[in-house]
């Protein structure tokens, strides 16, 4: 097909433009470059590919000429450009879910009615920094290993019996709402880019917890930390996406 690449380019361009107009609630005649710049605050993918999208907006005008009979192709872009805009289109219009990138697995946890000693033992066995705490089947909160170390050190410094503290204090009794604010809960429908944006927007969070509907109390499906970024980036290579 003589203008096959031009047709593919225009299809992806139109799909991106339509999605951005929905995202920004733009008027039908909104200029594409202006639309891209306004959407950078609303979408992390648009923000990452702002320069490319602006360039493709200019390229679109060089490829297509509007006539009374419709749109006429006057140039045919190269394969690399078409592959690039199709990749961006896929990321904007059909972004992968985080559960596509990372496999749901059993997470390190402890029951609220168990002593803190059980949490310490689980930390040592699982080599994790966060334990999910469940109370009658519902996720009640988290215990962070560094906070537990802090509590142990404070009691040791005060001359208290640390062994008694670990054996007699229940995991549910040390849950702290302030600590829970260091974790963001999202639904399994969250995209890979939603997760990256969560770490970018909420400075200082330790992890993102994925549940079925993004509601605290539901069973956790994933606990994502920056250490997972390399795995997610390898997954994004199939989208020819920029690495985070």
Secondary structure, 3 states (H helix, E strand, C coil): CCCHHHHHHHHHHHHHHHHHHHHHCCCCCCCHHHHHHHHCCCCHHHHHCHHHHHHHHHHHHHHEEEECCEEEECCCCCHHHHHHHHHHHHHHHCCCEHHHHCCCCCCCEEECCCEHHHHHHHHHHHCCCEEEEEECCEEEEEEEHHHHHHHHHHHHHCCCCHHHHHHHCEHHHHCCHHHHCCEEEEECCCEHHHHHHHHHHCCCCCEEEEECECCCCCCEEEEECHHHHHHHHHHHHHHCCCCC
